[in-house]
Amino acid sequence: MSSPDGSAARPLEPVGDAGEGTDPEEVQKLLEAALKLYVGLLEEGRDVPPLPPDTSVSATEVVATVSALLDQVDIEVFELGMWQSWGKV
C-alpha cells in the first residue's frame, strides 16, 4: 500500500504506554474508520483477516474491544453467534 505521494505507507504503532496522553475521541474516530474500511473489503468479497499474521494484539485486547463494541451497539453474544451461523457479510 502506498500514500498519495507514492511512498510506502507505514503501519500505525502506539506511542508510549497504551492510553498515556491519548485523546479518546481520536481513538474512536480511528476505530470507526478502520471498521468501515474492513467491512468494505468484506463486502467486496475480499476474505482478509482483520489483523496481520504477525500481530502483537493479544486475545485480551481483542475480547476487551469486541465486548465494548457489542455493548455499544446493543448486541448480545447470543445474537453474535446467530449472525456468525448465517454466513459471511
N, C-alpha and C positions, 0 to 999 in steps of 0.2 A: 504494500500500500504506500502511496506517496502523497505528499502535501501538495497544495495548489502551486507552490513554487518549484515542484519537481523533486525536492529532496525526500529521502526516505522518512516516513513517519516514525516517531519514537513511541515506544509503549509508555503509557502513563504509569508512574511509580509514586507511591505515597511518600511524602516528605516528612521526616521526623517521626515521632511517635504517633500512632494512629489516634486521630482526634485532636492532637495538640495544635492549637491555632487554626483549626479547620472551621470554615464557615458552613454550617449545616445546610443553608439554602443552596449553596454551590454544589454540595454533595447530592442533594435531592435533584437538582437540575441535571447533573451528570448521570445519575442513575436513571432518571426518566428518559433521557436521550438514548442511553445505552439500551434500555429495554425496548424502546420503539425501533431502534436500528436492528436489534437482534430479531424481533418478531417480523420485521420487514424481510430479513433473509429467509426466515422460515416460510413466510407467505409466498416467496419466490420459488419455493421448493428446494432451497439450499439447506441440506441437512448438515449443519455445522454445530459442533459442541459449543456451549456458551463460554467456556474457558479454554485457554490453550492447554495442550497436553502437559506442559511443564509448569503448570500454575502453582503459585505459592499460597493460594487461597485454601484455608483449612475447612474441614467439614463443619466445624463450629461456626465459622464465618458464614458459610452458605446457609446453614439452618437459621442463624440469627437474622439474616437478611430475608430469607424466604418467609419466615414466620412473621416478620414485621410487614412485609408486602401483603401477605394473605390477610393479616389483621386489618390493615388499612383499607383494603377493598372488600372487606367483609366476606371472605371465602373461608369455609371450614375445611379442615384436612380431608374429611369425608368427600366433600364436593370436589376437591382436587383429585382424589382417587377416581371419582367417576369421570372427570374430564380426561384423565390420562387413559382410561379404558375406552374412550370414544375414538381415539386415534390422534393423529397429528393436526397441527394448525391448518 
